[in-house]
Amino acid sequence: EVQLQASGGGLVQAGGSLRLSCAASGFTFDDHAYRHYGIGWFRQAPGKEREAVSSISVDDGTAYYPDFKKGRFAISSDNAKNTVYLQMETLEPEDSAVYYCAVTTWHVYPIRIRDFDNWGQGTQVTVSS
């Protein structure tokens, strides 16, 4: 069974940084059978719809970002640890949200929320002004 566990959230001042982790189990990034899989990061603030932040192919590390996320956020993976990271820099209060990771069996662009499944519990990020 595929399971994802997000962690690394917390309270940070505006301008600060955080690195989120998404540990995957139930499949192995380096296994050829999962070469089309991707891991995505999403976020949802109170009263707002869930939105895509970034995604990455587990096979070759191809990363996608919605246009408005370029520059401050960087996604990466450590295949030895079966873990995907989201490095967030220069955080703003508007970045406050619950951040989730999820998996898709066919990693393509653009990032579509409906393509992703096995949502983890999420990790809270709060940016104070």
C-alpha positions in Angstrom: 0.0 0.0 0.0 1.4 3.4 -1.0 1.6 5.8 1.9 3.0 9.3 2.1 4.0 11.2 5.2 4.6 14.9 5.1 6.7 16.6 7.8 8.8 19.7 8.5 6.2 22.4 8.8 6.2 25.0 11.6 6.1 28.6 12.5 8.5 30.9 10.7 8.8 34.7 10.3 8.3 36.3 7.0 11.5 36.1 4.9 12.5 32.8 6.5 12.8 29.4 5.0 11.6 25.9 5.7 12.2 22.5 4.2 9.4 20.0 4.0 9.8 16.3 3.6 7.6 13.7 2.1 8.5 10.1 3.0 7.0 7.5 0.7 6.4 3.8 1.4 4.8 1.0 -0.5 6.9 1.6 -3.6 10.6 2.3 -4.4 11.7 5.3 -6.4 14.4 3.4 -8.1 12.2 0.5 -9.2 11.7 0.6 -12.9 8.1 -0.4 -12.5 7.4 3.0 -11.0 9.4 5.1 -13.5 6.3 7.1 -14.5 5.4 8.0 -10.9 5.6 11.5 -9.6 5.3 13.1 -6.1 3.5 16.4 -5.8 3.3 19.1 -3.2 0.1 21.0 -2.7 -1.2 23.4 -0.2 -4.5 24.6 1.1 -5.2 27.7 3.2 -8.4 28.1 5.2 -11.2 29.1 3.0 -9.2 28.5 -0.2 -9.0 25.7 -2.7 -6.1 23.3 -2.7 -3.4 24.4 -5.1 -0.4 22.8 -6.7 3.0 23.9 -5.5 5.4 21.6 -7.4 5.9 18.0 -8.5 8.8 15.7 -9.4 9.3 12.5 -11.3 10.7 9.7 -9.0 12.6 8.3 -12.0 14.7 11.2 -13.3 13.9 14.1 -11.1 12.0 16.1 -13.7 10.4 18.9 -11.8 7.4 21.0 -12.6 6.2 24.3 -11.0 3.1 26.4 -11.6 4.4 29.7 -13.0 3.7 31.7 -9.9 5.9 29.3 -7.7 9.1 29.7 -9.7 12.0 31.1 -7.8 11.1 30.7 -4.2 10.3 27.0 -4.0 12.5 24.1 -5.0 11.5 20.4 -5.1 14.1 17.6 -4.9 14.3 13.9 -4.2 16.6 11.5 -2.4 16.0 8.2 -4.0 18.1 6.4 -1.4 15.6 7.6 1.3 12.5 7.4 -0.9 11.8 11.0 0.1 10.9 14.2 -1.7 11.7 17.6 -0.3 10.3 21.0 -0.8 12.7 23.9 0.0 10.8 27.1 0.6 12.7 30.4 0.7 11.7 34.0 1.4 8.4 32.9 2.9 5.5 35.2 3.0 2.4 35.2 5.2 0.4 34.2 2.1 2.3 31.0 2.1 0.6 29.9 5.3 -1.3 26.7 4.7 -1.4 23.0 5.2 1.0 21.4 2.8 0.3 18.0 1.5 2.1 15.5 -0.7 0.6 13.0 -3.0 1.5 10.5 -5.7 0.6 10.2 -9.4 1.2 7.1 -11.5 1.8 9.2 -14.6 3.8 12.4 -14.0 2.9 15.0 -16.6 2.6 18.8 -16.9 0.5 20.7 -16.1 0.0 19.5 -12.5 -3.6 18.5 -12.0 -4.8 17.7 -8.5 -7.2 15.1 -9.8 -4.2 13.0 -11.1 -2.8 12.6 -7.6 -3.8 10.1 -4.9 -2.7 8.7 -1.6 -2.7 12.1 0.1 -0.7 12.3 3.3 -2.0 14.0 6.4 -0.3 17.3 5.7 2.0 19.6 7.6 1.1 23.0 8.8 3.2 26.0 7.7 2.5 29.3 9.4 4.4 32.4 8.3 4.1 35.4 10.7 4.5 39.0 9.5 
